[in-house]
Amino acid sequence: MIGARSAIDRKVRPMNEIRSHDYVNHPYAAVRDALVKDPAAVLSAATNAAAARARDVAAALHVNLGPLDIGAEITVTVGEISEQSYTAPISRVTRIPIEWSAAQCAALFPVMKAELSVYPLTATETQLDFVGRYEPPLGIVGGALDATVGHRIAQASVHRLITDVAKYLREHVR
């Protein structure tokens, strides 16, 4: 039957990919050093600063379902950081594996597995590239929600995260 999926196919759903990028107007070595020193602290500081600037927007992102207020603080785990050298046009790349999940009620939220790559654009500009994958929670219902609005919310959240990290680095790297 054309278009039919087996029970195995339905259970093994592909993870959804999200990409985002921004740049920092500081040399690669300074940006790399700030991120490598404590990537989780940079992510936390950037997102906390953004939340302080946009409390009304953050409040609007909560969903009330009866007595439940759905929203999530996340727990971030940073993997082993690697640095690789290449020939032109990109001479060096630092890769920072990142994974996050909801700190509470994790089964209601997607888990993100990603990599933040940092590399020089010029002598005074550094690129931040984010590539992540997530699987929607809640099985078929979560997949349907992701298809309608979830992926757009995830994409906007990641874009905002990378924008906030770049802004934080622009202001705090010397």
C-alpha positions as CSV (number, residue, x, y, z in Angstrom):
1,M,0.0,0.0,0.0
2,I,1.5,3.3,-1.0
3,G,1.9,5.8,1.8
4,A,1.3,3.2,4.5
5,R,3.8,3.0,7.4
6,S,4.5,-0.1,9.4
7,A,4.3,-0.1,13.2
8,I,8.1,0.0,13.3
9,D,8.3,3.1,11.1
10,R,5.8,4.9,13.3
11,K,7.9,4.1,16.4
12,V,11.1,5.3,14.9
13,R,10.5,9.0,14.1
14,P,13.3,11.1,12.8
15,M,14.5,13.9,15.0
16,N,13.9,17.4,13.8
17,E,16.9,19.6,12.9
18,I,17.2,23.3,13.8
19,R,20.0,25.6,12.6
20,S,20.8,29.1,13.6
21,H,23.8,31.4,13.5
22,D,25.1,34.8,14.6
23,Y,28.4,36.6,14.8
24,V,30.4,38.4,17.4
25,N,32.5,41.4,16.6
26,H,35.5,40.1,18.5
27,P,38.5,38.0,17.5
28,Y,38.0,34.2,17.5
29,A,40.5,33.5,20.3
30,A,38.8,35.8,22.7
31,V,35.3,34.4,21.9
32,R,36.6,30.8,22.0
33,D,38.3,31.4,25.3
34,A,35.2,32.9,26.9
35,L,33.0,30.0,25.7
36,V,35.5,27.2,26.4
37,K,36.2,28.5,30.0
38,D,32.6,27.8,31.0
39,P,30.0,27.3,28.2
40,A,27.2,26.5,30.6
41,A,27.8,29.7,32.5
42,V,27.8,31.8,29.2
43,L,24.5,30.1,28.1
44,S,23.0,30.7,31.5
45,A,24.1,34.3,31.8
46,A,22.9,35.1,28.2
47,T,19.5,33.5,28.7
48,N,19.0,35.1,32.2
49,A,19.9,38.5,30.8
50,A,17.4,38.0,28.0
51,A,14.7,36.8,30.3
52,A,15.3,39.9,32.5
53,R,14.9,42.1,29.4
54,A,11.8,40.4,28.2
55,R,9.7,39.2,31.1
56,D,6.4,40.1,29.3
57,V,7.4,38.0,26.3
58,A,8.4,35.1,28.4
59,A,5.2,35.2,30.4
60,A,3.2,35.1,27.1
61,L,5.0,31.8,26.1
62,H,3.4,29.9,29.0
63,V,0.4,27.7,28.2
64,N,-2.3,27.2,30.7
65,L,-4.2,23.9,30.5
66,G,-6.7,23.9,33.2
67,P,-4.8,24.1,36.5
68,L,-1.4,23.4,34.7
69,D,1.0,26.2,33.7
70,I,3.2,24.7,31.1
71,G,6.7,26.2,30.9
72,A,10.2,24.9,31.5
73,E,13.5,25.8,33.0
74,I,16.2,23.7,31.4
75,T,19.2,21.7,32.5
76,V,22.2,22.1,30.2
77,T,24.9,19.5,29.8
78,V,28.1,20.3,27.9
79,G,30.1,17.5,26.3
80,E,33.8,17.3,25.4
81,I,34.9,20.4,23.6
82,S,37.1,19.9,20.5
83,E,39.1,22.2,18.3
84,Q,40.1,21.4,14.8
85,S,42.4,23.2,12.3
86,Y,41.6,23.4,8.6
87,T,42.9,25.2,5.5
88,A,41.3,28.4,4.2
89,P,38.6,29.7,4.2
90,I,38.0,28.6,7.8
91,S,41.2,28.0,9.6
92,R,40.0,26.8,13.0
93,V,36.7,25.5,14.5
94,T,35.8,24.9,18.1
95,R,32.9,22.5,18.6
96,I,30.9,22.5,21.8
97,P,28.4,19.7,22.2
98,I,25.4,20.8,24.2
99,E,22.3,18.9,25.4
100,W,19.4,20.3,27.3
101,S,16.1,19.0,28.7
102,A,13.5,20.4,31.0
103,A,14.5,20.4,34.6
104,Q,11.1,19.2,35.7
105,C,8.4,17.1,33.9
106,A,11.0,16.3,31.2
107,A,8.6,13.9,29.4
108,L,6.4,16.9,28.4
109,F,9.3,18.7,26.6
110,P,11.7,17.9,23.8
111,V,15.3,17.0,24.5
112,M,17.8,19.0,22.4
113,K,21.1,17.5,21.3
114,A,23.2,20.1,19.5
115,E,26.6,21.4,18.6
116,L,27.7,25.0,18.8
117,S,30.6,25.7,16.4
118,V,32.7,28.8,16.7
119,Y,35.1,29.9,14.0
120,P,36.8,33.1,12.7
121,L,35.2,35.0,9.9
122,T,37.8,37.7,9.8
123,A,40.6,38.8,12.2
124,T,37.9,40.7,14.2
125,E,34.7,38.7,13.7
126,T,33.7,35.3,14.9
127,Q,30.8,33.1,13.7
128,L,28.6,31.1,16.0
129,D,26.8,28.2,14.3
130,F,24.2,26.1,16.1
131,V,23.0,22.8,14.7
132,G,20.6,20.8,16.9
133,R,18.2,17.9,16.7
134,Y,15.2,17.2,18.9
135,E,12.4,14.7,19.1
136,P,9.0,16.0,20.1
137,P,7.6,14.6,23.3
138,L,4.3,12.9,23.8
139,G,4.4,10.4,21.0
140,I,1.9,10.9,18.2
141,V,0.2,13.9,19.9
142,G,3.6,15.6,20.3
143,G,4.4,14.9,16.7
144,A,1.2,16.5,15.5
145,L,1.8,19.5,17.7
146,D,5.3,19.8,16.5
147,A,4.1,19.7,12.9
148,T,1.6,22.5,13.4
149,V,3.4,24.9,15.8
150,G,6.1,23.1,17.9
151,H,8.9,23.3,15.3
152,R,8.3,27.0,14.7
153,I,8.5,27.6,18.5
154,A,11.6,25.5,18.8
155,Q,13.2,27.3,15.9
156,A,12.4,30.7,17.3
157,S,13.7,29.7,20.8
158,V,17.0,28.5,19.4
159,H,17.4,31.6,17.2
160,R,16.7,33.7,20.3
161,L,19.2,31.7,22.3
162,I,22.0,32.2,19.7
163,T,21.1,35.9,19.4
164,D,21.3,36.3,23.1
165,V,24.6,34.4,23.4
166,A,26.1,36.5,20.6
167,K,24.9,39.7,22.3
168,Y,26.2,38.6,25.7
169,L,29.6,37.8,24.1
170,R,29.7,41.2,22.2
171,E,29.2,43.0,25.5
172,H,31.4,40.9,27.8
173,V,34.4,39.7,25.8
174,R,37.3,42.0,25.9
